[in-house]
Amino acid sequence: MAGLERPRRRPPPEPVAVLRGHRAAVNDACFHPSLPLLFSGAADGELRAWDNASHRTASSVWAHGSAGVYSVAAGAGLGNKIISQGRDGTCKCWAIEEPGLSWKPLFRVKTSTYHFCKMSLVKSSFTHATKSGSTCSASDVEPQRVSSENTECHGVNPTVAPQEHDQCTTSNGHNMLAIAGEESSQVELWDITSARKIVTLPQTCSANTTNHPTKKKGLCMAVQAFIPHESAGYVNILSSYEDGSTLWWDVRKPGLPLSSVKYHSKSGGADDKVVMFTLDHPKGAFILRKEIELERPGIAGTAIWPDNKIAATAGWDHRIRVYNYNKGNALAVLKYHSASCNAVTFSSDCKLMASCSADTTVALWDLYPPKPQSRVDMASC
């Protein structure tokens, strides 16, 4: 028995490829849902498209100038288009053409917001995560009407559903995005194609009241927009704030959030824990699932596999941490980057994960590569 060796734990995987070419910190990355392309945005304003097979640059454009690209997003509803967000107060839509990206944006949305909160496309069939590990599933349902921006609010009850007062035409959820508002504590929902602000949360008139719950929460640091099955097609939004709190909004009631919770002492990923929770729609409540303590504080981004099996975090300590999403236990700590990791994302087919960093690189990971053949297997071939 003494001669028996304990089976060794499988070491953490190394990157299958490292994408080099950016000359500044890479702030965000995303896979296209159907094309073999990865997109990344850097602090010097460059937006790049990478070929997933050759691991080479397919094309690049200077999307937002010296203000920098802070966020990039692609979705099934956008087709062969992607959205970039810059610190110049704009979001731009780019066509994916045969050689690569279009040289000029198809259109731009001037949000006049200058902050550190990444945009969120409205998702209608997904599981999402914020820096606090929030999750919520939704089904493919047609988005319903949402109220257009109401600047005066005379005689309007901010908690009444929008169909009872100001109406606008039906919006396609795939063409809407949520973003932190021009007023630092507000959240805005925009129609991308018409470059029109649909609604502000809380409504402008409500936000001006001194006792409104968002007034003392500080900057909005993270947003997630989604369409849960229980909302009958209406957009819901989670927004997290500088004080560590998270609010849950339904656009039918733009005056007040459905619910709120405070899992963190401070937001922006600056504390020492990751929290996984779900949303109880019938009760309108947050349900805590798992709280994970971190040895080193600071999380810049989170992502969950499309099949909900694992979750990953991008840390300020240069590490990518992978967790069993159902149990919350740590699976691996991935060490490659030499500077703060800014974002992590999964491909829609669950085959690849990408991490981007202030070290100017994007790393591609295959978390479950094929097992190498044993000697017995090789001998029997």
Buried (B, 14 or more C-beta within 10 A) or exposed (E): EEEEEEEEEEEBBEBEBBBEBBEBBBBBBBBBBEBEBBBBBBBBBBBBBBBBEEBEBBBBBEBBEEBBBBBBBBBBBBBEBBBBBBBBBBBBBBBBEEEBBBEEBEBBBEBEBEBEBBBBBBBBBBBBBBBBBBBBBBEEBEBBBBBBBBEEBEEBEBEBBBEEBBEBEEBBBBBBBBBBBBBBBBBBBBBBBEBEBBBBBBBBBBBEEEEBBBEEBBBBBBBBBBBBBBBEBBBBBBBBBBBBBBBBBBBBBBBBBBBBBBBBEBBBBBBBBBBBBBBEBEEEBBEEBBBBEBEEBBBBBBBBBBEEBBBBBBBBBBBBBBBEBEEBEEBBEBEBBEBBBBBBBBBBEBBBBBBBBBBBBBBBBBBEEEEEEEEEEEEEE
